[in-house]
Amino acid sequence: MSNAFQIDWDNLGCQIIPTKTMYISKKIGTQAWSEGEFKAFGKIELSPAAQVLNYGQGIFEGLKAQRTKSGSVVLFRHEDNARRFLQSALSMSMPPFPEKKFLSVIEEIVKENINYVPPYKKGVLYIRPCMWGTDEILNVTPANEYTFLTYTTPVGYYLGKGITPIKLDICDTHHRAAPKGMGSTKTIGNYPGAMRFAEQARTNGYKGCLYLDAIENRYIEEAEAANFFCVKDNVLYTPALGTIMPGITRDSVIQITKNILNIPVVEKSISIDEALSADECFCTGTLASIVSVGLLNYKNRQVIFNNFEVGDITKKIMEILIGIQLCEIENQFSWIHTLE
Ligand SMILES: *Cc1c(COP(=O)(O)O)cnc(C)c1O
């Protein structure tokens, strides 16, 4: 455990800073989930034959707690994370973790580690609930014992450092997901397969990759862990759900754009050509909220968007989303949960 009072809040990055406690609960066989406990943040013991280490029965979520200007601590749409976690468990033949219990663990862990929630606009306390099959198993079957663990770590505020657009490479040599596969499940196995392609792109100066659909290799799906949007002629486009992650930020952006900005939103397949001829592009995810894309590369064809500056519509959506998340904009949504 690090001492929260020694953290340099002005220079938070995205490395793991150990916090005070993590929460663990277990489920064995047909028994209910154990009451669970908060323990000092630290290492856990696993058998080398643990299901998750060998056959990958593992799911996770990612959410954030933030401090508002008045100093209160707020969660953003955590009920949606609970729901998605249930869906992921179902997809991975894992037992459901009760939604109510999930929500109270999230609240409690933030309270336990409240000193690690960064000051206003310095960053967020990232919350990572996980579930793994943890008993020893040789056959490729679901585990008989599961561990639910949630930890937290303070992470730097992407936006405090300015909003420089990123460059992305469109990857046509790897598909992260296929129809009827696991693309919409937040499961651990979905990420490592893409890493060598993303690493290659980073070597070439890009921030990461956008992956294409597995059937025609022609439609943009999403980045490793972020959804994709583009603006053309004052309409916002984003790939339809199916093989992509149903991002909670993605849904928030769609609702803000339609209902607050009154800009039409179309969820459909977006071809490479459509993306390359867009006026603005951006990606969304919990940690960064919205990241403007200033350049896309496809097979040595580079396209710059909006002179490599954040586009007007992107900027408006960004301001509203962040304003809502920090309780600074009145709105019709009930997305904020304030901790007592
Ligand atoms: C988590 C994730 C996202 C973003 O989802 P949010 O709910 O907005 O954080 C997008 N794509 C993938 C593949 C992800 O794992």
The ligand as a Tripos MOL2 file, in Angstrom:
@<TRIPOS>MOLECULE
LIG
   15    15     1     0     0
SMALL
NO_CHARGES

@<TRIPOS>ATOM
      1 C1        -14.2420   -1.4190  -22.1970 C.3       1 LIG1
      2 C2        -14.2050   -1.3500  -23.6620 C.ar      1 LIG1
      3 C3        -14.7190   -0.2490  -24.3770 C.ar      1 LIG1
      4 C4        -15.2350    0.9950  -23.7060 C.3       1 LIG1
      5 O1        -16.3600    0.7600  -22.9220 O.3       1 LIG1
      6 P1        -16.8160    1.8450  -21.8390 P.3       1 LIG1
      7 O2        -17.9730    1.2030  -21.1640 O.co2     1 LIG1
      8 O3        -17.1650    3.0780  -22.5470 O.co2     1 LIG1
      9 O4        -15.6410    2.0400  -20.9230 O.co2     1 LIG1
     10 C5        -14.7190   -0.3020  -25.7610 C.ar      1 LIG1
     11 N1        -14.2130   -1.3660  -26.4170 N.ar      1 LIG1
     12 C6        -13.6940   -2.4370  -25.7710 C.ar      1 LIG1
     13 C7        -13.1810   -3.5880  -26.5630 C.3       1 LIG1
     14 C8        -13.6610   -2.4570  -24.3790 C.ar      1 LIG1
     15 O5        -13.1340   -3.5020  -23.7400 O.3       1 LIG1
@<TRIPOS>BOND
     1     1     2 1
     2     2     3 ar
     3     2    14 ar
     4     3     4 1
     5     3    10 ar
     6     4     5 1
     7     5     6 1
     8     6     7 2
     9     6     8 1
    10     6     9 1
    11    10    11 ar
    12    11    12 ar
    13    12    13 1
    14    12    14 ar
    15    14    15 1
@<TRIPOS>SUBSTRUCTURE
     1 LIG1         1 GROUP 0 **** ****
